[in-house]
């Protein structure tokens, strides 16, 4: 009888252990934040601009040099649209127009894409010396501070995500991304290659292969062994 009772007790104990493994841990947070939710790349923006005094004859030599440096910085920063703001109500409206066109033409001559440059007007509020403003928005990614506190990761009763997990990944992404503005607004897609698309469609309709021809560079051979 005693052996039978011990055997039954062992069975009940094993069943209880299995049931405990199958049930959620008491106090566990089923809606715990993930690492990607906990850490986000914060993107800030500020205006990179230069102000040019109006000249009836157009750009001066020093203004051309400043615009050249501005264009080089725009390329490095992978800037978005460049805004050339001409003052409305200036003392010499003709000079404001010539300056804005001279600035736009100069930037295009330096290789900046014409579609990225826009000329607009702004209210000079009666300021006779209001300048021509050339600028663009520059985005910066702020890196999160990681490793401030490390709790005992071997003791996690509530089964929540550890406070530092995922921080390094987010910090590395923020440091390496070329244009943080892409995290705010994606860039427009480039137009498709219409000629290539038509070639593939013609082959498809004719029943020919649409894939590219395989060459030696596309082989799976990594290296050859000399015997």
LINNORHU-V144520 format. One record per backbone hydrogen bond with DSSP energy under -0.5 kcal/mol. CO is the residue of the C=O (numbers start at 0). NH is the residue of the N-H. Records with the same first field share a line. If there is no record, write none. Layout:
CO: NH, NH
This chain:
0: 4
1: 5
2: 6
3: 7
4: 8
5: 9
6: 10
7: 11
8: 12
9: 13
10: 14
11: 15
12: 16
13: 17
14: 18
15: 19
16: 20
17: 21
18: 22
24: 27
27: 29
28: 31
33: 37
34: 38
39: 41
40: 42
41: 43, 141
43: 139
45: 137
46: 48
47: 135
49: 133
51: 131
54: 57
59: 63
60: 64
61: 65
62: 66
63: 67
64: 68
65: 69
66: 70
67: 71
68: 72
69: 73
70: 74
71: 75
72: 76
73: 77, 78
74: 77
80: 82
81: 83, 117
82: 84, 134
83: 85, 119
84: 132
85: 121
86: 89
87: 123
91: 95
92: 96
93: 97
94: 98
95: 99
96: 100
97: 101
98: 102
99: 103
100: 104
101: 105
102: 106
103: 107
104: 108
105: 109
106: 111
107: 110
112: 115
113: 116
115: 81
117: 83, 119
119: 85
121: 87, 123
123: 126
125: 127
126: 129
127: 90
131: 51, 133
132: 84
133: 49
134: 82
135: 47
136: 79
137: 45
139: 43
141: 41
143: 145
148: 150
150: 152
151: 154
153: 155
155: 158
157: 28
161: 164
163: 166, 167
165: 169
166: 170
167: 171
168: 172
169: 173
170: 174
171: 175
172: 176
178: 181
179: 182
180: 183, 184
191: 193
192: 196
193: 197
194: 198
195: 199
196: 200
197: 201
198: 202
199: 203
200: 204
201: 205
202: 206, 207
203: 206
214: 217
215: 218
223: 225
224: 226
